[in-house]
Amino acid sequence: MVRAAGLSRNGITMNKKQRTHLENRLIEERDRVMKELGHYDESFSTTLQASNGDLSSYSFHMADQGTDAMEREKQFLMASKEGRYLWHVNQALRRLYANPETFGRCQTCEKRINLERLDALPHARLCITCKEQEEDEQRR
């Protein structure tokens, strides 16, 4: 139920322009992450070729191999982190497309998530209060 002046029982109702802005932010983030993951994929392919001896410039010194292994592990961890982030962005797009009128509502308390928070983190699923409570519970 929407009240006068754009208010609902759980806060300010998001208008179509705001939803479109957040949709565009999510799509931009998805494209950025996909591009970043593409760079990691290219890097992994090059490193794999090098470790197989396909590149003549590859060093077989034991210390260099350790450094290369550490770099591959670091890249893998970063790619994994980006992959998880991409999943969250895609989930937010699914929520937006499935039910645009309720997008931006906290999944715990059902209050509207502050628009400034959504602009900074368009994939946010919790308001700041509920997110802080979730983090406090995880620390215990």
DSSP file (Angstrom, degrees, kcal/mol; ACC not computed):
  #  RESIDUE AA STRUCTURE BP1 BP2  ACC     N-H-->O    O-->H-N    N-H-->O    O-->H-N    TCO  KAPPA ALPHA  PHI   PSI    X-CA   Y-CA   Z-CA
    1    1 A M              0   0    0      0, 0.0     8,-0.6     0, 0.0     2,-0.5   0.000 360.0 360.0 360.0 121.1    0.0    0.0    0.0
    2    2 A V  E     -A    8   0A   0      6,-0.2     6,-0.3     7,-0.1     2,-0.1  -0.813 360.0-155.7 -96.9 129.4    1.5    3.3   -1.1
    3    3 A R  E >>  -A    7   0A   0      4,-4.6     3,-0.8    -2,-0.5     4,-0.5  -0.392  35.6 -67.3 -94.4 175.0    0.7    6.4    0.9
    4    4 A A  G >4 S+     0   0    0      1,-0.2     3,-1.1     2,-0.2    -1,-0.2  -0.187 116.7  28.5 -59.6 154.9    0.8   10.0   -0.1
    5    5 A A  G 34 S-     0   0    0      1,-0.2    -1,-0.2    -3,-0.1    -2,-0.0   0.727 133.0 -67.7  63.8  25.1    4.1   11.7   -0.9
    6    6 A G  G <4 S+     0   0    0     -3,-0.8     7,-3.0     1,-0.2     2,-0.4   0.735  94.5 142.2  74.5  22.1    5.6    8.4   -2.0
    7    7 A L  E <<  -AB   3  12A   0     -3,-1.1    -4,-4.6    -4,-0.5    -1,-0.2  -0.807  28.5-172.1-100.9 138.9    5.6    6.8    1.4
    8    8 A S  E >   -AB   2  11A   0      3,-3.2     3,-1.4    -2,-0.4    -6,-0.2  -0.611  46.8 -92.5-110.7 179.0    4.8    3.1    2.0
    9    9 A R  T 3  S+     0   0    0     -8,-0.6     3,-0.1     1,-0.3    -7,-0.1   0.732 126.9  44.2 -66.8 -18.5    4.4    1.5    5.4
   10   10 A N  T 3  S-     0   0    0      1,-0.3   102,-2.3   100,-0.1     2,-0.3   0.082 124.6 -76.5-113.8  23.0    8.1    0.6    5.4
   11   11 A G  E <  S-B    8   0A   0     -3,-1.4    -3,-3.2   100,-0.2    -1,-0.3  -0.774  83.1  -6.3 122.1-165.1    9.7    3.9    4.2
   12   12 A I  E     -B    7   0A   0     -2,-0.3     2,-0.3    -5,-0.2    -5,-0.2  -0.484  66.3-125.9 -73.1 133.0   10.1    5.8    0.9
   13   13 A T        -     0   0    0     -7,-3.0     2,-0.3    -2,-0.2    -1,-0.1  -0.609  22.5-122.3 -79.1 135.9    8.9    3.9   -2.2
   14   14 A M        -     0   0    0     -2,-0.3     2,-0.1    87,-0.3    89,-0.1  -0.622  27.2-140.6 -78.5 133.1   11.5    3.7   -4.9
   15   15 A N     >  -     0   0    0     -2,-0.3     4,-2.3     1,-0.1     5,-0.2  -0.400  26.0-100.5 -90.1 172.6   10.4    5.2   -8.2
   16   16 A K  H  > S+     0   0    0      1,-0.2     4,-2.7     2,-0.2     5,-0.2   0.867 121.2  54.7 -60.7 -39.2   11.0    3.8  -11.7
   17   17 A K  H  > S+     0   0    0      1,-0.2     4,-2.2     2,-0.2    -1,-0.2   0.912 109.8  46.8 -62.2 -42.6   13.9    6.3  -12.4
   18   18 A Q  H  > S+     0   0    0      2,-0.2     4,-2.4     1,-0.2    -2,-0.2   0.910 112.6  49.4 -65.9 -42.2   15.7    5.1   -9.2
   19   19 A R  H  X S+     0   0    0     -4,-2.3     4,-2.6     2,-0.2    -2,-0.2   0.906 111.0  50.2 -62.8 -41.1   15.1    1.4  -10.1
   20   20 A T  H  X S+     0   0    0     -4,-2.7     4,-2.6     2,-0.2    -2,-0.2   0.907 109.3  51.5 -63.9 -41.3   16.4    2.1  -13.6
   21   21 A H  H  X S+     0   0    0     -4,-2.2     4,-2.2     2,-0.2    -2,-0.2   0.932 112.4  45.5 -59.5 -46.3   19.5    3.8  -12.2
   22   22 A L  H  X S+     0   0    0     -4,-2.4     4,-2.5     2,-0.2    -2,-0.2   0.875 110.7  53.6 -67.1 -37.2   20.2    0.8   -9.9
   23   23 A E  H  X S+     0   0    0     -4,-2.6     4,-2.5     2,-0.2    -1,-0.2   0.937 109.8  47.9 -60.5 -45.8   19.6   -1.6  -12.8
   24   24 A N  H  X S+     0   0    0     -4,-2.6     4,-2.6     1,-0.2    -2,-0.2   0.890 110.6  51.5 -62.5 -39.5   22.2    0.3  -14.8
   25   25 A R  H  X S+     0   0    0     -4,-2.2     4,-2.4     2,-0.2    -1,-0.2   0.914 110.9  48.4 -62.8 -42.3   24.6    0.2  -11.9
   26   26 A L  H  X S+     0   0    0     -4,-2.5     4,-2.7     2,-0.2    -2,-0.2   0.909 112.2  48.2 -64.7 -42.0   24.2   -3.5  -11.5
   27   27 A I  H  X S+     0   0    0     -4,-2.5     4,-2.6     2,-0.2    -2,-0.2   0.909 111.5  50.3 -65.6 -41.6   24.7   -4.1  -15.3
   28   28 A E  H  X S+     0   0    0     -4,-2.6     4,-2.4     2,-0.2    -2,-0.2   0.921 112.1  47.7 -61.0 -43.6   27.8   -1.9  -15.2
   29   29 A E  H  X S+     0   0    0     -4,-2.4     4,-2.7     2,-0.2     5,-0.2   0.919 111.3  50.7 -63.2 -43.8   29.1   -3.9  -12.3
   30   30 A R  H  X S+     0   0    0     -4,-2.7     4,-2.5     1,-0.2    -2,-0.2   0.929 112.0  47.3 -59.9 -45.4   28.3   -7.2  -14.0
   31   31 A D  H  X S+     0   0    0     -4,-2.6     4,-2.2     2,-0.2    -1,-0.2   0.899 112.1  50.2 -63.2 -41.0   30.1   -6.1  -17.1
   32   32 A R  H  X S+     0   0    0     -4,-2.4     4,-2.3     2,-0.2    -2,-0.2   0.924 113.0  45.4 -63.4 -44.9   33.2   -4.9  -15.1
   33   33 A V  H  X S+     0   0    0     -4,-2.7     4,-2.9     2,-0.2     5,-0.2   0.897 111.2  52.6 -67.6 -40.0   33.4   -8.1  -13.2
   34   34 A M  H  X S+     0   0    0     -4,-2.5     4,-1.8    -5,-0.2    -1,-0.2   0.909 110.8  48.0 -61.7 -41.2   33.0  -10.2  -16.4
   35   35 A K  H  X S+     0   0    0     -4,-2.2     4,-1.8     2,-0.2    -2,-0.2   0.921 111.9  49.6 -64.0 -43.9   35.8   -8.3  -18.0
   36   36 A E  H  X S+     0   0    0     -4,-2.3     4,-2.0     1,-0.2    -2,-0.2   0.911 109.8  50.6 -61.9 -43.4   38.0   -8.7  -14.9
   37   37 A L  H  X S+     0   0    0     -4,-2.9     4,-2.3     1,-0.2    -1,-0.2   0.849 106.5  56.4 -64.2 -33.0   37.3  -12.5  -14.9
   38   38 A G  H  X S+     0   0    0     -4,-1.8     4,-2.3     2,-0.2    -1,-0.2   0.887 105.6  50.7 -63.4 -39.1   38.3  -12.6  -18.6
   39   39 A H  H  X S+     0   0    0     -4,-1.8     4,-2.4     2,-0.2    -2,-0.2   0.906 109.9  49.7 -64.6 -41.2   41.6  -11.0  -17.7
   40   40 A Y  H  X S+     0   0    0     -4,-2.0     4,-2.9     2,-0.2    -2,-0.2   0.912 109.2  52.5 -62.9 -41.2   42.2  -13.7  -15.0
   41   41 A D  H  X S+     0   0    0     -4,-2.3     4,-2.3     2,-0.2    -2,-0.2   0.922 110.4  47.2 -60.8 -44.9   41.3  -16.4  -17.5
   42   42 A E  H  X S+     0   0    0     -4,-2.3     4,-2.4     1,-0.2    -1,-0.2   0.911 112.8  49.9 -61.5 -42.3   43.8  -15.1  -20.0
   43   43 A S  H  X S+     0   0    0     -4,-2.4     4,-2.5     1,-0.2    -2,-0.2   0.903 110.0  49.9 -64.5 -41.8   46.4  -14.9  -17.2
   44   44 A F  H  X S+     0   0    0     -4,-2.9     4,-2.5     2,-0.2    -1,-0.2   0.905 110.7  50.3 -63.3 -41.0   45.7  -18.5  -16.1
   45   45 A S  H  X S+     0   0    0     -4,-2.3     4,-2.3     2,-0.2    -2,-0.2   0.921 111.9  46.9 -63.4 -44.2   46.0  -19.7  -19.7
   46   46 A T  H  X S+     0   0    0     -4,-2.4     4,-2.3     1,-0.2    -2,-0.2   0.915 113.4  48.5 -63.5 -43.6   49.4  -17.9  -20.2
   47   47 A T  H  X S+     0   0    0     -4,-2.5     4,-2.6     2,-0.2    -2,-0.2   0.888 110.3  51.6 -64.7 -39.5   50.7  -19.2  -16.8
   48   48 A L  H  X S+     0   0    0     -4,-2.5     4,-1.4     2,-0.2    -1,-0.2   0.914 110.3  48.4 -64.5 -42.9   49.6  -22.8  -17.7
   49   49 A Q  H  <>S+     0   0    0     -4,-2.3     5,-2.5     1,-0.2     6,-0.5   0.917 112.5  49.6 -61.4 -42.6   51.4  -22.6  -21.0
   50   50 A A  H ><5S+     0   0    0     -4,-2.3     3,-1.4     1,-0.2     5,-0.2   0.908 109.0  50.5 -64.9 -42.0   54.5  -21.3  -19.3
   51   51 A S  H 3<5S+     0   0    0     -4,-2.6    -1,-0.2     1,-0.3    -2,-0.2   0.760 106.9  55.4 -70.8 -22.4   54.5  -24.0  -16.6
   52   52 A N  T 3<5S-     0   0    0     -4,-1.4    -1,-0.3    -3,-0.2    -2,-0.2   0.468 120.1-110.1 -84.9  -1.9   54.1  -26.7  -19.3
   53   53 A G  T < 5S+     0   0    0     -3,-1.4    -3,-0.2    -4,-0.3    -2,-0.1   0.614  82.1 127.8  84.6  13.1   57.3  -25.3  -21.0
   54   54 A D      < +     0   0    0     -5,-2.5     2,-0.5    -6,-0.2    -4,-0.2   0.682  62.4  64.2 -75.5 -17.0   55.4  -23.9  -24.0
   55   55 A L  S >  S-     0   0    0     -6,-0.5     3,-1.5    -5,-0.2    -2,-0.1  -0.932  72.5-151.1-111.1 126.0   57.0  -20.5  -23.6
   56   56 A S  T 3  S+     0   0    0     -2,-0.5    -1,-0.1     1,-0.3    -2,-0.0   0.720  93.0  62.5 -68.7 -20.6   60.7  -20.3  -24.0
   57   57 A S  T 3  S+     0   0    0      2,-0.1    -1,-0.3     0, 0.0     2,-0.2   0.512  76.3 115.2 -83.3  -3.1   61.0  -17.3  -21.6
   58   58 A Y    <   -     0   0    0     -3,-1.5     2,-0.3    -8,-0.1    -7,-0.0  -0.485  62.9-135.0 -71.9 132.8   59.8  -19.4  -18.6
   59   59 A S        -     0   0    0     -2,-0.2    -1,-0.1     1,-0.1    -2,-0.1  -0.675  13.1-163.0 -89.8 139.8   62.3  -19.9  -15.9
   60   60 A F        +     0   0    0     -2,-0.3     2,-0.2     4,-0.1    -1,-0.1   0.195  46.8 129.5-105.0  15.0   62.8  -23.3  -14.3
   61   61 A H     >  -     0   0    0      1,-0.1     4,-2.4     2,-0.0     5,-0.2  -0.501  64.9-127.3 -70.0 138.6   64.7  -22.0  -11.3
   62   62 A M  H  > S+     0   0    0      1,-0.2     4,-1.9     2,-0.2     5,-0.1   0.866 107.6  49.8 -57.6 -42.3   63.1  -23.3   -8.1
   63   63 A A  H  > S+     0   0    0      1,-0.2     4,-2.2     2,-0.2    -1,-0.2   0.893 110.9  50.2 -65.5 -39.7   62.7  -19.9   -6.5
   64   64 A D  H  > S+     0   0    0      1,-0.2     4,-2.8     2,-0.2    -2,-0.2   0.886 108.3  53.0 -65.3 -37.9   61.0  -18.5   -9.6
   65   65 A Q  H  X S+     0   0    0     -4,-2.4     4,-2.5     2,-0.2    -1,-0.2   0.895 108.8  49.8 -64.1 -39.1   58.7  -21.5   -9.6
   66   66 A G  H  X S+     0   0    0     -4,-1.9     4,-2.2     2,-0.2    -2,-0.2   0.915 112.1  47.2 -64.3 -43.1   57.7  -20.8   -6.0
   67   67 A T  H  X S+     0   0    0     -4,-2.2     4,-2.4     2,-0.2    -2,-0.2   0.918 112.7  49.5 -63.5 -43.8   57.0  -17.1   -6.8
   68   68 A D  H  X S+     0   0    0     -4,-2.8     4,-2.5     1,-0.2    -2,-0.2   0.902 110.3  50.4 -62.5 -41.1   55.0  -18.1   -9.9
   69   69 A A  H  X S+     0   0    0     -4,-2.5     4,-2.3     1,-0.2    -1,-0.2   0.902 110.5  49.7 -63.7 -40.4   53.0  -20.6   -7.9
   70   70 A M  H  X S+     0   0    0     -4,-2.2     4,-2.3     2,-0.2    -2,-0.2   0.904 111.0  49.3 -64.9 -41.2   52.3  -17.9   -5.2
   71   71 A E  H  X S+     0   0    0     -4,-2.4     4,-2.6     2,-0.2    -2,-0.2   0.904 110.4  50.6 -64.4 -41.6   51.2  -15.5   -7.9
   72   72 A R  H  X S+     0   0    0     -4,-2.5     4,-2.6     2,-0.2    -2,-0.2   0.918 110.9  49.2 -61.8 -42.8   48.9  -18.1   -9.5
   73   73 A E  H  X S+     0   0    0     -4,-2.3     4,-2.4     2,-0.2    -2,-0.2   0.912 111.2  49.3 -63.1 -43.0   47.3  -18.8   -6.1
   74   74 A K  H  X S+     0   0    0     -4,-2.3     4,-2.3     2,-0.2    -2,-0.2   0.918 112.5  47.7 -62.5 -44.0   46.8  -15.1   -5.5
   75   75 A Q  H  X S+     0   0    0     -4,-2.6     4,-2.7     1,-0.2    -2,-0.2   0.894 110.6  52.2 -64.2 -39.4   45.2  -14.7   -8.9
   76   76 A F  H  X S+     0   0    0     -4,-2.6     4,-2.4     2,-0.2    -2,-0.2   0.922 109.8  48.5 -62.9 -43.3   43.0  -17.7   -8.3
   77   77 A L  H  X S+     0   0    0     -4,-2.4     4,-2.2     2,-0.2    -2,-0.2   0.903 112.7  48.2 -63.2 -41.5   41.8  -16.3   -4.9
   78   78 A M  H  X S+     0   0    0     -4,-2.3     4,-2.5     2,-0.2    -2,-0.2   0.911 111.8  49.3 -65.5 -41.8   41.1  -12.9   -6.5
   79   79 A A  H  X S+     0   0    0     -4,-2.7     4,-2.4     2,-0.2    -2,-0.2   0.891 110.6  51.1 -64.1 -39.1   39.2  -14.6   -9.4
   80   80 A S  H  X S+     0   0    0     -4,-2.4     4,-2.2     2,-0.2    -2,-0.2   0.912 110.2  49.2 -63.2 -42.4   37.2  -16.6   -6.8
   81   81 A K  H  X S+     0   0    0     -4,-2.2     4,-2.3     1,-0.2    -2,-0.2   0.925 111.9  48.0 -62.7 -45.1   36.3  -13.4   -4.9
   82   82 A E  H  X S+     0   0    0     -4,-2.5     4,-2.7     1,-0.2    -1,-0.2   0.879 109.5  54.4 -63.3 -37.5   35.2  -11.7   -8.2
   83   83 A G  H  X S+     0   0    0     -4,-2.4     4,-1.9     2,-0.2    -2,-0.2   0.904 108.8  47.2 -63.5 -41.8   33.1  -14.8   -9.1
   84   84 A R  H  X S+     0   0    0     -4,-2.2     4,-1.9     2,-0.2    -2,-0.2   0.903 112.0  50.8 -64.8 -40.8   31.3  -14.7   -5.7
   85   85 A Y  H  X S+     0   0    0     -4,-2.3     4,-2.3     1,-0.2    -2,-0.2   0.913 107.7  53.1 -62.7 -42.2   30.7  -11.0   -6.2
   86   86 A L  H  X S+     0   0    0     -4,-2.7     4,-2.7     1,-0.2    -1,-0.2   0.894 105.7  54.6 -59.2 -40.5   29.3  -11.6   -9.7
   87   87 A W  H  X S+     0   0    0     -4,-1.9     4,-2.4     1,-0.2    -1,-0.2   0.925 108.7  48.0 -59.3 -44.8   26.9  -14.1   -8.2
   88   88 A H  H  X S+     0   0    0     -4,-1.9     4,-2.1     2,-0.2    -2,-0.2   0.894 111.6  49.8 -63.9 -40.6   25.6  -11.5   -5.8
   89   89 A V  H  X S+     0   0    0     -4,-2.3     4,-2.1     2,-0.2    -2,-0.2   0.927 111.9  48.0 -63.7 -44.6   25.2   -8.9   -8.6
   90   90 A N  H  X S+     0   0    0     -4,-2.7     4,-2.3     1,-0.2    -2,-0.2   0.882 109.7  53.1 -64.4 -37.9   23.3  -11.5  -10.7
   91   91 A Q  H  X S+     0   0    0     -4,-2.4     4,-2.4     2,-0.2    -1,-0.2   0.906 108.2  50.9 -62.3 -40.9   21.1  -12.3   -7.7
   92   92 A A  H  X S+     0   0    0     -4,-2.1     4,-2.5     2,-0.2    -2,-0.2   0.906 109.3  50.1 -63.8 -41.6   20.3   -8.6   -7.3
   93   93 A L  H  X S+     0   0    0     -4,-2.1     4,-2.7     2,-0.2     5,-0.2   0.904 109.7  51.5 -63.1 -40.0   19.4   -8.4  -11.0
   94   94 A R  H  X S+     0   0    0     -4,-2.3     4,-2.7     2,-0.2     5,-0.2   0.925 110.7  48.0 -61.5 -44.0   17.1  -11.4  -10.6
   95   95 A R  H  X S+     0   0    0     -4,-2.4     4,-2.0     1,-0.2    -2,-0.2   0.917 112.9  49.2 -61.8 -42.2   15.4   -9.8   -7.6
   96   96 A L  H  < S+     0   0    0     -4,-2.5    -2,-0.2     1,-0.2    -1,-0.2   0.922 116.1  41.0 -63.8 -45.5   15.0   -6.6   -9.5
   97   97 A Y  H  < S+     0   0    0     -4,-2.7    -2,-0.2     1,-0.2    -1,-0.2   0.852 114.9  51.3 -73.5 -34.3   13.5   -8.3  -12.6
   98   98 A A  H  < S+     0   0    0     -4,-2.7    -2,-0.2    -5,-0.2    -1,-0.2   0.885 134.3   2.1 -71.4 -38.4   11.3  -10.7  -10.7
   99   99 A N    >X  +     0   0    0     -4,-2.0     3,-1.3    -5,-0.2     4,-0.7  -0.547  64.8 175.4-151.6  77.5    9.6   -8.1   -8.5
  100  100 A P  G >4 S+     0   0    0      0, 0.0     3,-0.6     0, 0.0    -1,-0.1   0.785  78.3  62.5 -60.1 -29.3   10.7   -4.5   -9.2
  101  101 A E  G 34 S+     0   0    0      1,-0.2   -87,-0.3   -88,-0.0    -5,-0.1   0.803 110.4  38.4 -68.6 -27.2    8.3   -3.0   -6.7
  102  102 A T  G X4 S+     0   0    0     -3,-1.3     3,-1.3    -7,-0.2    -1,-0.2   0.432  85.7 121.6-103.3   0.9    9.9   -4.8   -3.8
  103  103 A F  T << S+     0   0    0     -4,-0.7   -89,-0.2    -3,-0.6     3,-0.1  -0.406  71.8  33.9 -63.4 138.4   13.5   -4.4   -4.9
  104  104 A G  T 3  S+     0   0    0      1,-0.4     9,-3.6    20,-0.2     2,-0.4   0.562  87.6 127.4  91.2  10.3   15.6   -2.5   -2.4
  105  105 A R  B <   -C  112   0B   0     -3,-1.3    -1,-0.4     7,-0.3     7,-0.2  -0.849  68.8-106.3-100.2 136.5   13.7   -3.9    0.6
  106  106 A C     >  -     0   0    0      5,-3.4     4,-1.1    -2,-0.4    20,-0.2  -0.358  19.9-143.4 -60.4 133.0   15.6   -5.6    3.4
  107  107 A Q  T  4 S+     0   0    0     18,-2.6    -1,-0.2     2,-0.1    19,-0.1   0.578  96.0  42.1 -77.4  -8.7   15.3   -9.3    3.3
  108  108 A T  T  4 S+     0   0    0     17,-0.2    -1,-0.1     3,-0.1    18,-0.1   0.866 131.8  14.4 -99.8 -57.4   15.3   -9.5    7.1
  109  109 A C  T  4 S-     0   0    0      2,-0.1    -2,-0.1    18,-0.0     3,-0.1   0.560  90.3-132.2 -99.1  -9.7   13.1   -6.7    8.4
  110  110 A E     <  +     0   0    0     -4,-1.1     2,-0.2     1,-0.3    -3,-0.1   0.553  60.0 135.3  68.1  11.2   11.4   -5.8    5.0
  111  111 A K        -     0   0    0      1,-0.1    -5,-3.4    -6,-0.1    -1,-0.3  -0.506  67.0 -87.9 -80.8 159.5   12.1   -2.1    5.5
  112  112 A R  B     -C  105   0B   0   -102,-2.3     2,-0.4    -7,-0.2    -7,-0.3  -0.440  39.4-123.6 -67.5 137.3   13.4   -0.1    2.6
  113  113 A I        -     0   0    0     -9,-3.6    14,-0.1    -2,-0.1     5,-0.1  -0.672  39.1 -95.8 -79.7 135.8   17.1    0.0    2.2
  114  114 A N     >  -     0   0    0     -2,-0.4     4,-2.1     1,-0.1     3,-0.3  -0.235  28.0-132.0 -52.3 134.0   18.5    3.5    2.2
  115  115 A L  H  > S+     0   0    0      1,-0.2     4,-2.3     2,-0.2     5,-0.2   0.825 106.5  57.4 -62.7 -32.6   19.0    4.7   -1.4
  116  116 A E  H  > S+     0   0    0      2,-0.2     4,-1.8     1,-0.2    -1,-0.2   0.899 107.6  48.5 -64.5 -38.6   22.5    6.0   -0.7
  117  117 A R  H  > S+     0   0    0     -3,-0.3     4,-3.3     2,-0.2    -2,-0.2   0.927 111.9  48.8 -64.9 -44.7   23.4    2.5    0.4
  118  118 A L  H  < S+     0   0    0     -4,-2.1    -2,-0.2     1,-0.2    -1,-0.2   0.855 108.8  53.3 -65.2 -33.9   21.9    1.0   -2.7
  119  119 A D  H  < S+     0   0    0     -4,-2.3    -1,-0.2    -5,-0.2    -2,-0.2   0.898 116.0  39.4 -67.3 -38.2   23.7    3.4   -4.9
  120  120 A A  H  < S+     0   0    0     -4,-1.8    -2,-0.2     1,-0.3    -1,-0.2   0.885 136.3  19.5 -76.0 -39.6   27.0    2.4   -3.3
  121  121 A L    ><  +     0   0    0     -4,-3.3     3,-2.5    -5,-0.2    -1,-0.3  -0.721  68.6 177.7-130.4  79.6   26.1   -1.3   -3.1
  122  122 A P  T 3  S+     0   0    0      0, 0.0    -4,-0.1     0, 0.0   -96,-0.1   0.677  81.5  57.6 -63.0 -14.6   23.3   -1.9   -5.6
  123  123 A H  T 3  S+     0   0    0     -3,-0.1    -5,-0.1   -97,-0.0   -19,-0.0   0.390  76.6 133.4 -92.7   3.7   23.4   -5.6   -4.8
  124  124 A A    <   -     0   0    0     -3,-2.5   -20,-0.2    -7,-0.2   -11,-0.1  -0.262  31.1-179.1 -57.9 136.7   22.7   -5.0   -1.1
  125  125 A R        +     0   0    0      1,-0.1   -18,-2.6     2,-0.1     2,-0.3   0.473  63.5  53.8-113.5  -8.5   20.0   -7.3    0.3
  126  126 A L  S    S-     0   0    0    -20,-0.2    -1,-0.1   -19,-0.1   -20,-0.1  -0.945  80.2-118.0-128.2 148.4   20.0   -6.0    3.9
  127  127 A C     >  -     0   0    0     -2,-0.3     4,-2.5     1,-0.1     5,-0.2  -0.308  43.0 -99.8 -71.2 168.4   19.6   -2.6    5.5
  128  128 A I  H  > S+     0   0    0      1,-0.2     4,-2.6     2,-0.2     5,-0.2   0.901 121.7  52.5 -60.7 -42.5   22.6   -1.3    7.5
  129  129 A T  H  > S+     0   0    0      1,-0.2     4,-2.0     2,-0.2    -1,-0.2   0.939 113.5  42.3 -60.5 -48.4   21.0   -2.3   10.8
  130  130 A C  H  > S+     0   0    0      2,-0.2     4,-2.4     1,-0.2    -1,-0.2   0.860 113.2  53.4 -68.7 -35.3   20.3   -5.9    9.8
  131  131 A K  H  X S+     0   0    0     -4,-2.5     4,-2.5     2,-0.2    -1,-0.2   0.914 108.6  49.5 -65.0 -42.2   23.7   -6.2    8.1
  132  132 A E  H  X S+     0   0    0     -4,-2.6     4,-2.3    -5,-0.2    -2,-0.2   0.902 111.3  49.5 -62.7 -40.8   25.4   -5.1   11.3
  133  133 A Q  H  X S+     0   0    0     -4,-2.0     4,-2.3     2,-0.2    -2,-0.2   0.911 110.4  50.7 -63.6 -42.0   23.4   -7.6   13.3
  134  134 A E  H  X S+     0   0    0     -4,-2.4     4,-1.9     1,-0.2    -2,-0.2   0.917 111.8  47.1 -61.3 -44.3   24.4  -10.4   10.8
  135  135 A E  H  X S+     0   0    0     -4,-2.5     4,-1.5     2,-0.2    -1,-0.2   0.879 110.3  52.8 -66.5 -37.9   28.1   -9.5   11.1
  136  136 A D  H  X S+     0   0    0     -4,-2.3     4,-0.9     1,-0.2    -2,-0.2   0.914 110.0  48.6 -62.5 -42.3   27.9   -9.4   14.9
  137  137 A E  H  < S+     0   0    0     -4,-2.3     3,-0.4     1,-0.2    -2,-0.2   0.864 109.1  53.0 -65.8 -36.2   26.3  -12.9   14.9
  138  138 A Q  H  < S+     0   0    0     -4,-1.9    -1,-0.2     1,-0.2    -2,-0.2   0.809 104.7  56.2 -69.4 -29.1   29.0  -14.2   12.5
  139  139 A R  H  <        0   0    0     -4,-1.5    -1,-0.2     1,-0.2    -2,-0.2   0.738 360.0 360.0 -74.0 -22.5   31.8  -12.9   14.8
  140  140 A R     <        0   0    0     -4,-0.9    -1,-0.2    -3,-0.4    -2,-0.2   0.469 360.0 360.0 -79.3 360.0   30.4  -14.8   17.8
